[in-house]
Amino acid sequence: MKNEREKIKVFLVDDHTLFLNGLAMLLNSMPEMEVAGKAFNGKEFIEKLQDNMPDVVLMDIAMPEMDGIEATRKALEINPQLKIITLSMYDDQEYYTKMVQCGVNGFILKDSDIQEVRTAISTVADGGNYFSHELLRNLILTQKLKEHHNTTEEELSGRELEILIEICQGLSNNEIAEKLFISKRTVEKHRANILLKTECKNTASLVVYAIKNQLIEI
């Protein structure tokens, strides 16, 4: 967790100047936030990232020269620990799964209340995940419509289900270990088994899996 005196350095990537500058102004007005950089497309972002490593990136999807999907892939190749939140519109849902597969830490709508944006950034900066409920519903609906396999996933154990639910609440491995009174190593082992059994690649995929299978509610 970041020191209370340290500001969260946020990098904004969006090709709409008015939106970008307006969001930057709002975030800079918050005592715990600092806009460390801005880019109008993925290419510019990657170029600037080499010399400016932020805590959290807010990444648009549809942009000229290099879109958010490719920019996210390249950014995580440079720094696999980089935390990225996708900025999305309702009509971007065809790209949700691709961004999830890239390894983003969350989704928020572009027309979200600024306090939700603030919460999302703080949550992700502290090692959690943040997913707009409305976007998740759209993603789950899309996946159900495109369901292409009929094989039954290997059943999760009771402990694995318990850990999956905590993962969906945005808890880190350390926090889960403390809450369930087990070791961090045990949590990591269960998490690896959950990913294997559900055929999910990351936390975002697990959240979608849990909701689709009615393991948690939104």
BALO-620311 format. One record per residue (C-alpha): residue number from 1; residue in three letters; x, y, z. Coordinates in Angstrom, 3 decimals, decimal comma. Example, Ala and Ser with C-alpha at 12.3 -4.5 7.8 and 13.67 -1.06 7.14 Angstrom:
% BALO-620311
{n=1	res=ALA	c1=12,300	c2=-4,500	c3=7,800};
{n=2	res=SER	c1=13,670	c2=-1,060	c3=7,140};
END
This chain:
% BALO-620311
{n=1	res=MET	c1=0,000	c2=0,000	c3=0,000};
{n=2	res=LYS	c1=1,283	c2=3,458	c3=-0,805};
{n=3	res=ASN	c1=2,489	c2=5,779	c3=1,933};
{n=4	res=GLU	c1=-0,316	c2=8,169	c3=2,937};
{n=5	res=ARG	c1=1,863	c2=11,152	c3=2,028};
{n=6	res=GLU	c1=2,617	c2=9,903	c3=-1,462};
{n=7	res=LYS	c1=0,303	c2=10,943	c3=-4,238};
{n=8	res=ILE	c1=-1,023	c2=8,358	c3=-6,661};
{n=9	res=LYS	c1=0,580	c2=9,096	c3=-10,022};
{n=10	res=VAL	c1=-2,009	c2=8,680	c3=-12,776};
{n=11	res=PHE	c1=-1,366	c2=8,592	c3=-16,521};
{n=12	res=LEU	c1=-4,327	c2=9,424	c3=-18,800};
{n=13	res=VAL	c1=-4,610	c2=8,041	c3=-22,333};
{n=14	res=ASP	c1=-7,508	c2=9,268	c3=-24,478};
{n=15	res=ASP	c1=-7,844	c2=10,884	c3=-27,904};
{n=16	res=HIS	c1=-10,571	c2=13,335	c3=-26,873};
{n=17	res=THR	c1=-8,829	c2=16,535	c3=-25,774};
{n=18	res=LEU	c1=-11,740	c2=18,025	c3=-23,832};
{n=19	res=PHE	c1=-12,377	c2=14,817	c3=-21,890};
{n=20	res=LEU	c1=-8,661	c2=14,275	c3=-21,230};
{n=21	res=ASN	c1=-8,015	c2=17,783	c3=-19,956};
{n=22	res=GLY	c1=-11,224	c2=17,886	c3=-17,934};
{n=23	res=LEU	c1=-10,433	c2=14,599	c3=-16,191};
{n=24	res=ALA	c1=-6,856	c2=15,737	c3=-15,554};
{n=25	res=MET	c1=-8,109	c2=18,931	c3=-13,909};
{n=26	res=LEU	c1=-10,520	c2=17,014	c3=-11,659};
{n=27	res=LEU	c1=-7,898	c2=14,471	c3=-10,590};
{n=28	res=ASN	c1=-5,274	c2=17,133	c3=-9,924};
{n=29	res=SER	c1=-7,741	c2=18,863	c3=-7,593};
{n=30	res=MET	c1=-7,715	c2=15,788	c3=-5,330};
{n=31	res=PRO	c1=-5,039	c2=15,860	c3=-2,611};
{n=32	res=GLU	c1=-4,097	c2=12,207	c3=-3,062};
{n=33	res=MET	c1=-3,879	c2=12,285	c3=-6,877};
{n=34	res=GLU	c1=-1,373	c2=13,619	c3=-9,364};
{n=35	res=VAL	c1=-1,697	c2=13,423	c3=-13,139};
{n=36	res=ALA	c1=1,830	c2=12,380	c3=-14,062};
{n=37	res=GLY	c1=1,265	c2=12,277	c3=-17,813};
{n=38	res=LYS	c1=-1,192	c2=12,507	c3=-20,693};
{n=39	res=ALA	c1=-1,228	c2=10,943	c3=-24,158};
{n=40	res=PHE	c1=-3,684	c2=11,205	c3=-27,036};
{n=41	res=ASN	c1=-3,069	c2=7,703	c3=-28,409};
{n=42	res=GLY	c1=-1,365	c2=4,440	c3=-27,524};
{n=43	res=LYS	c1=1,769	c2=5,176	c3=-29,521};
{n=44	res=GLU	c1=2,403	c2=8,445	c3=-27,708};
{n=45	res=PHE	c1=1,716	c2=6,725	c3=-24,377};
{n=46	res=ILE	c1=4,279	c2=3,974	c3=-24,987};
{n=47	res=GLU	c1=6,884	c2=6,543	c3=-26,006};
{n=48	res=LYS	c1=6,287	c2=8,590	c3=-22,855};
{n=49	res=LEU	c1=6,066	c2=5,522	c3=-20,604};
{n=50	res=GLN	c1=9,773	c2=4,793	c3=-21,020};
{n=51	res=ASP	c1=10,630	c2=7,853	c3=-18,902};
{n=52	res=ASN	c1=7,458	c2=8,206	c3=-16,833};
{n=53	res=MET	c1=6,254	c2=5,134	c3=-14,932};
{n=54	res=PRO	c1=2,914	c2=5,920	c3=-13,202};
{n=55	res=ASP	c1=1,077	c2=4,047	c3=-10,467};
{n=56	res=VAL	c1=-2,172	c2=3,736	c3=-12,438};
{n=57	res=VAL	c1=-3,071	c2=4,230	c3=-16,102};
{n=58	res=LEU	c1=-6,561	c2=5,168	c3=-17,317};
{n=59	res=MET	c1=-6,654	c2=3,738	c3=-20,845};
{n=60	res=ASP	c1=-9,164	c2=4,489	c3=-23,590};
{n=61	res=ILE	c1=-9,889	c2=1,643	c3=-26,028};
{n=62	res=ALA	c1=-10,594	c2=3,215	c3=-29,432};
{n=63	res=MET	c1=-7,766	c2=5,565	c3=-30,442};
{n=64	res=PRO	c1=-5,877	c2=6,402	c3=-33,662};
{n=65	res=GLU	c1=-2,364	c2=5,107	c3=-34,472};
{n=66	res=MET	c1=-2,427	c2=2,555	c3=-31,637};
{n=67	res=ASP	c1=-5,560	c2=1,503	c3=-29,766};
{n=68	res=GLY	c1=-5,876	c2=0,716	c3=-26,086};
{n=69	res=ILE	c1=-5,626	c2=-3,027	c3=-26,591};
{n=70	res=GLU	c1=-2,233	c2=-2,901	c3=-28,290};
{n=71	res=ALA	c1=-1,014	c2=-0,151	c3=-25,970};
{n=72	res=THR	c1=-1,955	c2=-2,258	c3=-22,941};
{n=73	res=ARG	c1=-0,111	c2=-5,282	c3=-24,326};
{n=74	res=LYS	c1=3,028	c2=-3,264	c3=-25,004};
{n=75	res=ALA	c1=2,886	c2=-1,427	c3=-21,680};
{n=76	res=LEU	c1=2,624	c2=-4,671	c3=-19,720};
{n=77	res=GLU	c1=5,552	c2=-6,090	c3=-21,675};
{n=78	res=ILE	c1=7,567	c2=-3,093	c3=-20,496};
{n=79	res=ASN	c1=6,296	c2=-3,374	c3=-16,921};
{n=80	res=PRO	c1=4,150	c2=-6,438	c3=-16,044};
{n=81	res=GLN	c1=3,307	c2=-4,838	c3=-12,680};
{n=82	res=LEU	c1=1,739	c2=-1,744	c3=-14,248};
{n=83	res=LYS	c1=-1,867	c2=-1,182	c3=-13,146};
{n=84	res=ILE	c1=-4,280	c2=-0,279	c3=-15,935};
{n=85	res=ILE	c1=-7,958	c2=0,682	c3=-15,781};
{n=86	res=THR	c1=-9,920	c2=0,664	c3=-19,027};
{n=87	res=LEU	c1=-12,001	c2=3,737	c3=-19,863};
{n=88	res=SER	c1=-15,016	c2=2,446	c3=-21,748};
{n=89	res=MET	c1=-18,201	c2=3,435	c3=-23,507};
{n=90	res=TYR	c1=-21,247	c2=1,164	c3=-23,662};
{n=91	res=ASP	c1=-20,616	c2=0,363	c3=-27,324};
{n=92	res=ASP	c1=-17,068	c2=-0,884	c3=-26,618};
{n=93	res=GLN	c1=-18,285	c2=-4,238	c3=-25,310};
{n=94	res=GLU	c1=-16,827	c2=-6,207	c3=-28,235};
{n=95	res=TYR	c1=-13,403	c2=-5,200	c3=-26,908};
{n=96	res=TYR	c1=-14,001	c2=-6,026	c3=-23,224};
{n=97	res=THR	c1=-12,751	c2=-9,602	c3=-23,449};
{n=98	res=LYS	c1=-9,603	c2=-8,524	c3=-25,295};
{n=99	res=MET	c1=-8,787	c2=-5,983	c3=-22,600};
{n=100	res=VAL	c1=-9,432	c2=-8,609	c3=-19,915};
{n=101	res=GLN	c1=-7,072	c2=-11,004	c3=-21,682};
{n=102	res=CYS	c1=-4,425	c2=-8,276	c3=-21,835};
{n=103	res=GLY	c1=-4,461	c2=-8,076	c3=-18,053};
{n=104	res=VAL	c1=-6,224	c2=-4,835	c3=-17,105};
{n=105	res=ASN	c1=-7,096	c2=-4,254	c3=-13,454};
{n=106	res=GLY	c1=-10,547	c2=-2,840	c3=-14,026};
{n=107	res=PHE	c1=-13,168	c2=-1,100	c3=-16,163};
{n=108	res=ILE	c1=-14,998	c2=2,169	c3=-15,628};
{n=109	res=LEU	c1=-17,416	c2=4,011	c3=-17,864};
{n=110	res=LYS	c1=-16,325	c2=7,337	c3=-19,314};
{n=111	res=ASP	c1=-19,479	c2=8,949	c3=-17,948};
{n=112	res=SER	c1=-18,892	c2=7,618	c3=-14,425};
{n=113	res=ASP	c1=-19,207	c2=9,989	c3=-11,496};
{n=114	res=ILE	c1=-15,796	c2=11,433	c3=-10,578};
{n=115	res=GLN	c1=-16,065	c2=9,843	c3=-7,133};
{n=116	res=GLU	c1=-16,342	c2=6,424	c3=-8,754};
{n=117	res=VAL	c1=-13,242	c2=7,205	c3=-10,820};
{n=118	res=ARG	c1=-11,499	c2=8,238	c3=-7,605};
{n=119	res=THR	c1=-12,512	c2=5,010	c3=-5,892};
{n=120	res=ALA	c1=-11,407	c2=2,914	c3=-8,866};
{n=121	res=ILE	c1=-7,966	c2=4,534	c3=-8,995};
{n=122	res=SER	c1=-7,415	c2=4,225	c3=-5,228};
{n=123	res=THR	c1=-8,577	c2=0,601	c3=-5,185};
{n=124	res=VAL	c1=-6,319	c2=-0,419	c3=-8,054};
{n=125	res=ALA	c1=-3,350	c2=1,574	c3=-6,703};
{n=126	res=ASP	c1=-3,686	c2=-0,394	c3=-3,460};
{n=127	res=GLY	c1=-3,476	c2=-3,691	c3=-5,328};
{n=128	res=GLY	c1=-7,177	c2=-4,396	c3=-5,842};
{n=129	res=ASN	c1=-9,429	c2=-4,537	c3=-8,880};
{n=130	res=TYR	c1=-12,369	c2=-2,336	c3=-9,798};
{n=131	res=PHE	c1=-15,085	c2=-3,260	c3=-12,273};
{n=132	res=SER	c1=-18,102	c2=-1,170	c3=-13,174};
{n=133	res=HIS	c1=-21,157	c2=-3,327	c3=-12,490};
{n=134	res=GLU	c1=-22,882	c2=-2,089	c3=-15,629};
{n=135	res=LEU	c1=-19,928	c2=-3,023	c3=-17,800};
{n=136	res=LEU	c1=-19,674	c2=-6,446	c3=-16,192};
{n=137	res=ARG	c1=-23,333	c2=-7,118	c3=-16,944};
{n=138	res=ASN	c1=-22,742	c2=-6,252	c3=-20,586};
{n=139	res=LEU	c1=-19,663	c2=-8,445	c3=-20,737};
{n=140	res=ILE	c1=-21,414	c2=-11,389	c3=-19,121};
{n=141	res=LEU	c1=-24,385	c2=-11,075	c3=-21,464};
{n=142	res=THR	c1=-22,037	c2=-11,023	c3=-24,458};
{n=143	res=GLN	c1=-20,191	c2=-14,103	c3=-23,253};
{n=144	res=LYS	c1=-23,438	c2=-15,985	c3=-22,703};
{n=145	res=LEU	c1=-24,574	c2=-15,180	c3=-26,228};
{n=146	res=LYS	c1=-21,230	c2=-16,329	c3=-27,623};
{n=147	res=GLU	c1=-20,955	c2=-19,439	c3=-25,461};
{n=148	res=HIS	c1=-19,129	c2=-21,897	c3=-27,673};
{n=149	res=HIS	c1=-18,145	c2=-24,791	c3=-25,451};
{n=150	res=ASN	c1=-20,361	c2=-27,264	c3=-23,631};
{n=151	res=THR	c1=-17,740	c2=-29,008	c3=-21,550};
{n=152	res=THR	c1=-18,232	c2=-28,771	c3=-17,806};
{n=153	res=GLU	c1=-15,431	c2=-27,093	c3=-15,909};
{n=154	res=GLU	c1=-13,820	c2=-29,144	c3=-13,153};
{n=155	res=GLU	c1=-15,725	c2=-28,487	c3=-9,953};
{n=156	res=LEU	c1=-14,127	c2=-26,089	c3=-7,478};
{n=157	res=SER	c1=-13,610	c2=-27,191	c3=-3,889};
{n=158	res=GLY	c1=-15,282	c2=-25,403	c3=-1,012};
{n=159	res=ARG	c1=-12,077	c2=-23,596	c3=-0,091};
{n=160	res=GLU	c1=-11,462	c2=-22,630	c3=-3,722};
{n=161	res=LEU	c1=-14,961	c2=-21,167	c3=-3,955};
{n=162	res=GLU	c1=-14,341	c2=-19,243	c3=-0,752};
{n=163	res=ILE	c1=-11,107	c2=-17,810	c3=-2,119};
{n=164	res=LEU	c1=-12,695	c2=-17,040	c3=-5,494};
{n=165	res=ILE	c1=-15,359	c2=-14,941	c3=-3,778};
{n=166	res=GLU	c1=-12,692	c2=-12,991	c3=-1,886};
{n=167	res=ILE	c1=-10,747	c2=-12,453	c3=-5,118};
{n=168	res=CYS	c1=-13,894	c2=-10,988	c3=-6,664};
{n=169	res=GLN	c1=-14,114	c2=-8,554	c3=-3,752};
{n=170	res=GLY	c1=-10,711	c2=-7,212	c3=-4,787};
{n=171	res=LEU	c1=-8,707	c2=-8,668	c3=-1,888};
{n=172	res=SER	c1=-5,003	c2=-9,377	c3=-2,355};
{n=173	res=ASN	c1=-3,412	c2=-12,750	c3=-1,555};
{n=174	res=ASN	c1=-2,140	c2=-11,351	c3=1,767};
{n=175	res=GLU	c1=-5,559	c2=-10,000	c3=2,707};
{n=176	res=ILE	c1=-7,254	c2=-13,300	c3=1,834};
{n=177	res=ALA	c1=-4,696	c2=-15,198	c3=3,888};
{n=178	res=GLU	c1=-5,319	c2=-12,975	c3=6,915};
{n=179	res=LYS	c1=-9,105	c2=-13,145	c3=6,567};
{n=180	res=LEU	c1=-9,225	c2=-16,954	c3=6,181};
{n=181	res=PHE	c1=-6,397	c2=-17,633	c3=8,667};
{n=182	res=ILE	c1=-4,255	c2=-19,487	c3=6,159};
{n=183	res=SER	c1=-0,818	c2=-18,808	c3=4,710};
{n=184	res=LYS	c1=-0,193	c2=-16,625	c3=1,683};
{n=185	res=ARG	c1=1,464	c2=-19,643	c3=0,026};
{n=186	res=THR	c1=-1,740	c2=-21,662	c3=0,469};
{n=187	res=VAL	c1=-3,786	c2=-18,858	c3=-1,087};
{n=188	res=GLU	c1=-1,390	c2=-18,698	c3=-4,048};
{n=189	res=LYS	c1=-1,695	c2=-22,467	c3=-4,556};
{n=190	res=HIS	c1=-5,501	c2=-22,343	c3=-4,457};
{n=191	res=ARG	c1=-5,519	c2=-19,352	c3=-6,796};
{n=192	res=ALA	c1=-3,394	c2=-21,237	c3=-9,322};
{n=193	res=ASN	c1=-5,775	c2=-24,222	c3=-9,116};
{n=194	res=ILE	c1=-8,804	c2=-21,950	c3=-9,587};
{n=195	res=LEU	c1=-7,277	c2=-20,386	c3=-12,715};
{n=196	res=LEU	c1=-6,498	c2=-23,851	c3=-14,078};
{n=197	res=LYS	c1=-9,948	c2=-25,307	c3=-13,385};
{n=198	res=THR	c1=-11,885	c2=-22,312	c3=-14,702};
{n=199	res=GLU	c1=-9,551	c2=-21,804	c3=-17,681};
{n=200	res=CYS	c1=-9,269	c2=-18,150	c3=-16,713};
{n=201	res=LYS	c1=-6,113	c2=-16,142	c3=-17,355};
{n=202	res=ASN	c1=-6,400	c2=-13,390	c3=-14,757};
{n=203	res=THR	c1=-8,476	c2=-11,776	c3=-12,026};
{n=204	res=ALA	c1=-10,789	c2=-9,969	c3=-14,427};
{n=205	res=SER	c1=-11,641	c2=-13,277	c3=-16,109};
{n=206	res=LEU	c1=-12,339	c2=-14,829	c3=-12,688};
{n=207	res=VAL	c1=-14,780	c2=-12,054	c3=-11,792};
{n=208	res=VAL	c1=-16,679	c2=-12,636	c3=-15,027};
{n=209	res=TYR	c1=-16,636	c2=-16,409	c3=-14,448};
{n=210	res=ALA	c1=-17,965	c2=-16,034	c3=-10,899};
{n=211	res=ILE	c1=-20,865	c2=-13,797	c3=-11,925};
{n=212	res=LYS	c1=-21,743	c2=-15,861	c3=-15,000};
{n=213	res=ASN	c1=-21,946	c2=-18,967	c3=-12,801};
{n=214	res=GLN	c1=-23,916	c2=-17,101	c3=-10,103};
{n=215	res=LEU	c1=-21,187	c2=-17,541	c3=-7,484};
{n=216	res=ILE	c1=-21,457	c2=-13,856	c3=-6,580};
{n=217	res=GLU	c1=-24,068	c2=-11,183	c3=-7,182};
{n=218	res=ILE	c1=-23,762	c2=-7,646	c3=-8,523};
END
